Amino acid sequence: MEKFLTATSTFIEKATDTRYFLLFASFLILTDTVLCKTINTPLLQFTYSDVANKLQLGATLIYMSFFLFYISVFVPLTAYTLGLLLNLLPPKCLSIFHNVNEGKYKKDGYISIYELKNEAISENNSVKLNICIKQENKNNDELRLYQLSFTFLFTSILSFFITFNNQGSILNMAFNFFNYSDDFIQPIILLIMIILIIYCIALGIGGYCLNRYTSRYIYLINKNVRGG
């Protein structure tokens, strides 16, 4: 019972983290797309008999490998390419994605993480090094969120066009829901979807493709910090 409660508590804790939601949602949408194109059975219509009769262990393992390749190689490569293309646009077109590092190298009290880390190593200063590590860990967590936001956005767009003619796919069912849902629920669901799309565009494009939200500077009031 204690193990069950611990596992449940851990699951709830992770479920409140947006990153896990975006990762799981991307997995479901991509899985739905693959099922629609391979065995013509959307995920929402997938049954236990389909698992027994249509799936093979080898194919499942290959798909899991494909998914890992997709999120770790294909999506980052796509984001990098898209970022290069977006940077060819006039700066005004990208002004909606604010660069948090803009002008900080000129401001008093700001120092780059790279420079501070070099100082910490050369001075053997544990305080400065801990400040750098803390900021780098924060940046890594935020960058992971931006990456998963772009993954969800890209996967949704890709799936929408691939499964456009399959009315049973997750995304088609979500859009068709507006035609059949209650008048009270419809605007709420629509608002949630719009917020989610804007959220993923802002973080996925601005934070991941353009890398404008990751702070490369630290505000240090006293640069002569002494460490033990």
Sequence and secondary structure as in RCSB ss.txt:
>XXXX:A:sequence
MEKFLTATSTFIEKATDTRYFLLFASFLILTDTVLCKTINTPLLQFTYSDVANKLQLGATLIYMSFFLFYISVFV
PLTAYTLGLLLNLLPPKCLSIFHNVNEGKYKKDGYISIYELKNEAISENNSVKLNICIKQENKNNDELRLYQLSF
TFLFTSILSFFITFNNQGSILNMAFNFFNYSDDFIQPIILLIMIILIIYCIALGIGGYCLNRYTSRYIYLINKNV
RGG
>XXXX:A:secstr
 HHHHHHHHHHHHHHTSHHHHHHHHHHHHHHHHHHHHHTS  GGG  HHHHHHH  HHHHHHHHHHHHHIIIIIH
HHHHHHHHHHHTTS GGGGTTS  TTTTGGGSTTEEEHHHHHHHHHHHT HHHHHHHHHHHHHHHHHHHHHHHHH
HHHHHHHHHHHHTTT TTSHHHHHHHHHHHS TTHHHHHHHHHHHHHHHHHIIIIIIIIS  SS  EEE S TT 
   
